[in-house]
Amino acid sequence: MVSAINNQYPYYFNFMEINQSLIPDDDSYNQPPELINIDSLNGTITFRWYPIKDGIFPSNLKMLISGGLRYFGSTNLTIDMKPSTKKYYIYIYIGF
């Protein structure tokens, strides 16, 4: 995926929150997240999510990430969106 993005090959990412809310479309984070880094050396793609309401981070929130390349198919990854008190990025490796 990293190589495809660097070579301007058509790709896509879709993000969907999985939460415990009973209200449909009650998202906690602004969508889509900001793509902030593509690291070819480590093969990582880094996104930054911003909460819709400052300081509000629901418990047990997960994000389903679907990424795909034309002609190669897609893959899904689910990550825990629990915020950290440390200042570091969540690195996501999506490989084919």
Steps between C-alpha positions, in 0.01 A plus 500: 500500500782741587673434167172542312434838662856618436466396134162678470313174440122525560416408859227565753438494873159483666457557872205387710461537874382201699361624830251413768272794419135429435482804273586420137762724339603627843866541407761604754775598256503731200515301178711445305811517719802701394765300315818635660782267401592226256820329613650295218786373714278346768198437276260697717217742434413742780160664545392754760142501625343804662205461739179679404466626859828603666600261775216253436632150431239223544612174655511180293515690171658320206566611145452271201743601226453364149783566258528389143689517177338477160551150351656367823199494729454632850576422860333590830659594830330578830685716752423609855448877515576537871695825531844502650635744753835477321568712195568251224329391185314179434682326218292275283656246268270400218660249270389291206 
